[in-house]
Each structure stands twice: as C-alpha cells, then as structure tokens.
C-alpha cells in the first residue's frame, strides 16, 4: 500500500492539522508537502483532487479536506 500525502500551506490551521495527522498516522506512511515552499507540487495536488488545504490524499485516492485554509487556486 502506498503512502498518504498531506498537503498544506503553512498556516496555523495547516500546521495544527499536520501535527494531528502525524499523531494518527506513522510518519513512514504519510508524506507531508508544504505547498507554500514547494510550489512545484501544486499541480500534483490539484490533479489528485485537492480543492483546498489542509488536505490528506489517501493511498486509495480519496481526498479528505480537513478544513478550509486556502484554496488551490489561491496558491497557484
């Protein structure tokens, strides 16, 4: 089974959600991508179905939008 991917933009909501995710999912099973510092991954996030961050893309492709911190369009 592949890794989950947690996308965020570094806002306080995102950082808090990241800490919660890392308490729930072992670090070797989730990749954390900060779209504020790695803008090259924004297209990957959008293609995976992420509409806003923070969001968790599960290995099966389901996207869990955790809260509305920023839309993908605002990050582009």
C-alpha positions as CSV (number, residue, x, y, z in Angstrom):
1,X,0.0,0.0,0.0
2,X,1.3,3.5,-0.9
3,X,1.7,6.5,1.4
4,X,-0.9,9.0,2.2
5,X,0.0,12.6,1.2
6,X,-0.8,15.5,3.5
7,X,-0.8,18.9,1.6
8,X,-0.7,22.2,3.4
9,X,0.3,25.8,3.0
10,X,1.9,26.5,6.4
11,X,-0.9,28.5,8.0
12,X,-1.7,27.9,11.7
13,X,-4.7,25.6,10.8
14,X,-2.5,23.6,8.5
15,X,0.4,23.2,11.0
16,X,-2.0,22.1,13.7
17,X,-3.6,19.6,11.3
18,X,-0.2,18.3,10.3
19,X,0.7,17.6,13.9
20,X,-2.7,15.8,14.4
21,X,-2.1,13.7,11.3
22,X,1.4,12.7,12.4
23,X,0.0,11.6,15.7
24,X,-2.6,9.4,13.9
25,X,-0.6,8.0,11.0
26,X,3.0,6.8,11.4
27,X,5.5,9.2,9.7
28,X,6.7,6.4,7.4
29,X,3.2,6.1,6.0
30,X,2.5,9.8,5.2
31,X,4.4,12.3,3.1
32,X,4.0,15.9,4.2
33,X,4.1,18.5,1.4
34,X,4.2,22.2,2.2
35,X,2.8,23.9,-0.9
36,X,3.9,27.3,0.3
37,X,7.6,26.3,0.0
38,X,7.2,23.6,-2.7
39,X,5.0,25.3,-5.3
40,X,6.0,22.6,-7.9
41,X,3.7,20.2,-6.2
42,X,0.5,22.4,-6.5
43,X,-0.3,20.8,-9.9
44,X,0.1,17.3,-8.4
45,X,-2.2,18.2,-5.5
46,X,-4.8,19.6,-7.9
47,X,-4.6,16.6,-10.1
48,X,-5.2,14.4,-7.1
49,X,-8.4,16.2,-6.4
50,X,-7.3,18.6,-3.7
51,X,-9.5,21.7,-3.7
52,X,-8.2,23.4,-0.6
53,X,-5.6,22.8,2.1
54,X,-5.0,21.3,4.5
55,X,-6.0,18.0,2.8
56,X,-5.0,14.4,3.1
57,X,-4.9,12.3,0.0
58,X,-5.3,8.6,1.0
59,X,-3.4,5.8,-0.8
60,X,-6.7,4.8,-2.5
61,X,-7.1,8.2,-4.0
62,X,-9.8,9.6,-1.6
63,X,-9.2,13.2,-0.6
64,X,-10.0,14.3,2.9
65,X,-10.4,18.1,3.1
66,X,-9.7,18.8,6.7
67,X,-10.5,22.4,6.9
68,X,-10.6,25.4,4.5
69,X,-7.3,27.2,5.0
70,X,-6.6,28.2,1.4
71,X,-7.9,27.1,-2.0
72,X,-5.6,25.6,-4.5
73,X,-6.4,28.4,-6.9
74,X,-5.1,30.9,-4.3
75,X,-1.8,29.0,-4.1
76,X,-1.2,29.0,-7.8
